[in-house]
Amino acid sequence: MGRIKTDRFMRVSGHDGIWAAGDAALIPLVEQPAEDPSDYAPQTAQFAVREGRQLADNLIAKAKAESSSPSPIRRKARSPRSA
């Protein structure tokens, strides 16, 4: 089964007033995502916690008629392996 496609604000594409986060959501980490899985948030608890915090901030902003923010979540760069 697929994931729910969202924009960087975690809004479900094509549905006003619906958001998704966590391992059910396909959240892009870049402005113009490609098919590369690294362009999207992975399905991990660590990312879900961060997504939840950002989504809560965005829902509060929406309720107050303020602007929301795109997900600031980024993958950490992997360090090169020792030879």
ABEGO torsion letter per residue (X at the ends): XBBBBBBAAGBBBGBBGBBBBEAABBBBABABBBABAAABBBBBAAAAAAAAAAAAAAAAAAAAGBBBBBBABBBBBBBBBBX
